[in-house]
Amino acid sequence: DLTPLVRSFERSLRARKRSPKTITAYTDAAALFIAHQAEGDRALVAAEVTRGNVEDFIIDQLGLWSPSTAATRYRCLAQFWRFVVEEGEVDVSPMVNMSPPTIPESTVPVIPTDDLRRLLKVCEGPGFENRRDLALIRLFIATGVRLGEMSGLRVGDVNLDGNAVLVVGKGQRSRWVPFGDRAALALDRYDRERRRHPREGSGWWWLSPRGHLTDSGIAQVLRRRARAAGVPDLHPHRFRHTLAHRWLAAGGTEGDLQELAGWRSAQMVARYGASARSERARSAYRRIDVEGDL
């Protein structure tokens, strides 16, 4: 029976110290597959599930969601079947030799420099919220860290003397990420305000009136400041693409970018650097006089 196997799968993921987000993604994909099987009166016993059943499920996902979401569900479901095989419930996964859906190449636009300046401008001024939001946006610009890495910062993770933050990324891998002096100044000003906050003792670096400023809280701060600055379509991940572009445009190496961003694959550097690749190529062309000796 597939349903109790999902519960066993969840226990296995917890035992392997997978992050809560990973556990949710993996088990949700398995649960969606089971629901799809049930709706079509298909097999609900592991040994009776066929490759065709899985292909029907992926086709259904492609009809409901984007290719990227369907591909994510595919990868998560593959992990579930890998577990089922490892546990000896079936000899071979029905997904053996299958390939994930193709994801059309798309790029996330970087945040223009003028928009970044307007975002910083609307956060200027005294007071807890202004100094917190300025520090938050400065740190996003300087580091391009993921939303979960930003919200997960504790007081001990912020080294103002060493200009670096310790973040915990995907796979629970931690790394030190440096930032510049302008971000350090904004963080220092926020730190002084933070010490007077009634929830200062919670240990979380980013605070709201009710305590910890969570992922959704940070996203709300960005939306509010973006509206005030007239910056369209701002979401936290755009800072990551923008950091990659600005780093490469300034002559930073791809290897260093991979290390700073916490990517395990060089392919991620290419993906995140693609947003403004043609702009960087034109800029390089202007620096190189290919007709100089003619």
PyMOL commands that set and color helices and strands:
alter all, ss='L'
color gray80, all
select helices_A, chain A and resi 2-15+20-39+46-48+51-64+67-86+113-121+128-143+147-151+155-157+170-172+181-194+200-202+215-229+236-249+254-261+266-287
alter helices_A, ss='H'
color red, helices_A
select strands_A, chain A and resi 158-159+164-168+174-178+207-208+211-212
alter strands_A, ss='S'
color yellow, strands_A
deselect
rebuild
show_as cartoon
